[in-house]
Amino acid sequence: MNDILLNEFTKLLNRNKWNFRILSKKSDIHYTDISKIFNNKIHISLHNLDAITEAFQLPKGAFYKMYLNLCFNERHLLDKRRSSSLIYQCAKYGFKSELSYILSVMIKEKSKAIRTKYFQNLFSIAEQLFLDGKERESLPLYEMVIKYMPHSATEEVAISYFRKFYMTIPSNKGNSHLVHVLEYISYMPDKFQELTILWITASYYFLREWNEVLHYAKKLEKITKNEDYLGRSLMYQAFALTRLGGNLEDVLNKIETYSKINDHYAEIAAGNRYVALIDFGNLEVIDFYYNWLIKRDDLFIGIPRIIECYVKLGRFKDAEIFIEKHQDQIEAMSNSSNLFIQHLYLEYRYAIGILKCETNNTHLGIEELLKLALKLKNAENREKFRKCLLAIWNYRRFFNRELEEKYMKLLNSENKTYSTMNSNKNDSNFETIEKSDYSHNIWQESKSDIAHESINESIFAYNEISNFYWWDGITQ
């Protein structure tokens, strides 16, 4: 054991008037091992170091700086077992100086063969952190692998790019990392490629790039042998076809195909058939959809669509009764920290704005839509922003000076495309609004709930991309 570390332990033993047996009892380390550690017969493991630290009632990591020397073997190279344990603990608990020292040793190693082994090991540690739910702590290690692995065309670098991409969805950073994922996907294990293509599809879904969604969903359908991935690929295709102006028959055929995969997808298909019919203008099925949804715990998913359908059908009283009946779910949506549910609540606000405009509360409705449009603009959600602008434009005859100024301010802050809509005062200048964006989805309520398995086994589970597969939204 390191002489300085041994000296510190001896001082603490004397100060506490302990012998080896008392330390053994308090640390839960066998007496024989305690004796061997203090007599330099064996190297102390990090586990035992932490146990002794706790026995002396000292903070975790109190001896980590002293332990650094024990991470090297007689050839002055990093000992894989001891250094791995220390890197993991330092990354997990934020001991930055100790971690930086070990990483600097790895970076400065001149032998490419040794440095490759170092960073292969660092990748394994990052994976362990990731699989243990320490995603944020694992990210800097993945970045080190990407930057310093001697040969970039490796499985470790490719998967590190994917992990980085995964952890930054749905931010703009995630979008920029998508380029690297596409570049390195061929270096990933086959089963991991399927998972990656699924996330790429989902990323393009978030970006509303429907041609890309359709392309990668078809690619996934072609290569996967996984029933769940197949079901998701077909659902993404149905969503993309809806937005790309496909016909109802093609969309229903996709739904019918995944309904036959298993009972789970049959249940999803039951709801999505109603959604597809409604999206293509068959609003008369809204009551069947509501009756299907009301039996579920996640009825809140359909709240915006149902209200909007009632408004379009002129069933304003039914809309008001529905809102009153499901006030608890609506309030839960408004207070949710989940990104998808936040998006869903914005859809609810849109439906409420339209309802007010149609029920003699037009100014209040326009105010609601203007506030919503500003929020969507600030969030750079162009598709929903455009939909909101069109709705406001449809009620322009009710503008007073204040409302007109707010509307013009929104238009003037956008590009010339939006400005021409006002100057020409012609509804045809507006692009056709995309079909409603909250059909039953295939994303997860919380991305952190995904069950990941060992990379060494090449089984990267995508269990529960969605706890509610009928959502058509994006979560964190």
Residue, then its C-alpha position, 0 to 999 in steps of 0.5 A: m500500500n502507498d506509504i503515505l496512505l498507510n501512514e494516514f491509516t495508522k494515525l487514525l487507528n492510534r487517534n481512535k485507539w483501535n486495533f485491526r480487529i476493531l477496524s475490521k468490525k467497523s469496516d466489515i472487512h475480514y481481519t485477515d485482509i486488514s492485516k495484509i493491507f497494513n503489512n503491504k501483502i495485498h493492494i487495497s481495493l477501492h471498495n475496501l478504501d471506501a469501507i475504511t474511510e466510512a469506518f473512520q467517519l470521513p467523507k467519501g473520497a477523502f483518500y482518493k488523491m493518495y490512492l492515485n499512485l496505486c492505480f499504476n503497476e510496476r511498469h508505470l502503466l494504469d492498472k485496469r482494475r484499480s484505475s477503472s474503479l477510481i474513474y467510475q467513482c470519480a465520474k459518478y461523484g464529481f471528483k474532478s481533479e483526480l479524474s482529470y489526472i488519470l485522463s491526462v495520463m491516458i491522453k499523454e500515453k505515446s504508444k497507440a496500442i496502449r492508448t487504444k486499450y486505455f480508451q477502450n476501457l474508458f468506453s466500458i466505464a462510460e457504458q457502465l455509468f450510462l447503464d446505471g442511470k448516470e447519463r450526465e456523468s457518462l457524457p464527458l467520458y464518451e466525449m473523451v473517447i470520441k476525441y482521443m481514441p487513436h483510431s476513430a473508425t471503431e465500434e467504441v467511437a461510433i456508439s459514443y457518438f450515438r450516446k451523445f446524440y441520444m442524451t441531447i435529443p431533442s435539443n439543437k445539439g442533438n440535431s447537430h450530433l445526428v450528422h456524426v451518428l449517420e457517419y458512424i452507424s456502419y461501425m456499430p453492431d447490427k442490433f445496435q444499428e437497428l436501435t440507432i435507426l429507430w432513434i434517427t427516425a424519431s429525431y427526424y420526427f421531432l424535426r418534422e422532416w417527414n421525408e426523412v422519417l418515412h425513409y428511415a422508418k422504411k429502412l428499419e422495417k426492412i432490416t429489423k427482426n424485432e417485433d417491437y421495432l417493426g411495429r414502431s417503424l410502421m407507425y412512423q410510416a403512417f404518421a409520415l404519410t399523413r403529413l406528406g399528403g398520402n391517402l387514407e387508404d395507405v395510412l390505414n393499411k400501415i395500421e392494419t399491418y402492425s395490428k397483426i404483430n401482437d395483441h399489444y399493437a392490435e390495441i394501439a391500432a384500434g385507437n390509431r384507426y380513429v386518429a387517422l380517420i379524424d385527421f383525414g376529416n372524418l370527424e363523425v368518429i369522434d364519439f367512438y374515439y372518445n368511448w375507446l379512450i375513456k376506458r384508459d388511464d391516459l385519456f389526457i392524450g386525446i383531450p386537445r383533439i376531442i375539443e377541436c373536433y367538437v368545435k369543428l362540428g359546432r358541438f360547443k356545449d359538448a366541448e364545454i361539458f367535456i372540459e368540465k368533466h376532465q378538469d383534473q386531467i387538464e390541470a395535471m397537464s398544465n403542471s407537468s414537467n414532461l416535455f411531451i405533455q407540455h407540448l400536449y398542453l399547448e395543443y389544448r390551449y390552441a383548442i381552447g382559443i378556437l372554442k372561445c373564438e366560436t362562442n362569443n368570446t372572440h377577443l379572449g380567444i384571439e388573446e389566447l392564440l396570440k399568447l400561444a403563438l408567441k410561446l411557439k415562436n420563442a420555442e422555434n416550433r414553426e409548424k405549430f406557430r404557422k397553424c396558430l397564425l392561420a387560426i388568428w387570421n381567420y378571425r381578423r374581422f374581430f381585431n381591435r387596434e391592440l390585437e392587430e398590433k400584437y398580430m402584426k408584431l408577430l408577423n413582422s418578426e418572422n420572415k417574408t413568407y409570413s409578412t406576405m400573408n398579411s399584405n395580400k390579405n389572402d388566405s391562400n398565402f397560408e400554407t396548408i396546416e399539417k394534420s393534427d399533431y397529437s395522434h397516438n404516439i410511439w415515443q416514451e414518456s421519459k427517455s430515461d425509462i429506457a432499459h439499456e442492456s450490456i453492449n458486450e452482449s450486443i443487446f441494446a434494448y429499446n424497451e418502452i420507447s413509449n409507455f403509451y405508444w399511441w402518443d404522437g409527440i416528443t418527450q425529453 
